[in-house]
Amino acid sequence: MATTIAIANQKGGVGKTTTAVNLAASMAATRRKVLLIDLDPQGNATMGSGVDKYDVENTIYELLIEEKPVKDVAITDTNGKYHLIAANADATAAEIKLMEVFARELRLRNALKSVQDSYDFIFIDCPPSLNMLTVNGMAAADSILVPMQCEYYALEGLTALMETIRQLADVVNPGLEIEGILRTMYDPRNRLANDVSEQLKNHFGDKVYRTVIPRNVRLAEAPSFGAPAMYYDKSSTGSKAYLSLAGELIRRAETKNNSVVEES
């Protein structure tokens, strides 16, 4: 069964798409079978995977609205070595049309049932807002990975996101939980960043990943070359950080699976 993780934060500019693309590529580099789903109408994860969002035949629209199967929609040849369900401006139309359909919150979850055994990890890049696309992403996920900058306003946004997750768990996805909190664009020379980082660790404990994503020029440059950072500059600190994060996720998933086996 695939581990499905939504990458979400209602606050924009926190490295959400950078995390989705680079984590998917890092997982694929460990020989895991990975599917990345772009739910954002901006299509940044699509372009960052080396796929032209203006010239793609099937997107998240065809999956959610026309109910085409994942195997017909997924792009199998990307620069990140993972499979991709692309997004472009059609995702905005999908969001509007979802309001008219039955069980609209569960469209993505139902679509993914047929490929649960085809992938090890499914990552969902959610839009930076709480709309019907984001709700679909969270309803389909086992857990949510939250990228955030260590700054004051980010803490306020995290509080709002936690409340959203609680509400969604009550209504559409009882098993939904926080997978982990990822500190992004981290500068250890910044006193506020260090203070916020300590607050996060004190409040959320082991939910805060040990891996920290630094501010890194290569991570910022890579999308313009249509490739994850590890294929743009594998020696960069950003590339190494996401590989480390992938290792941390794999260890957590294995620990969780072992616990389930022991309990049964």
Helices and strands as residue ranges (DSSP letters): E 3-7, H 16-29, E 34-38, H 44-48, G 53-55, H 60-64, H 70-73, E 83-85, H 90-98, G 104-106, H 107-112, G 113-115, E 121-125, H 132-140, E 143-149, H 152-171, E 177-186, H 191-204, G 205-207, E 208-214, H 217-221, G 222-225, H 229-232, H 237-263
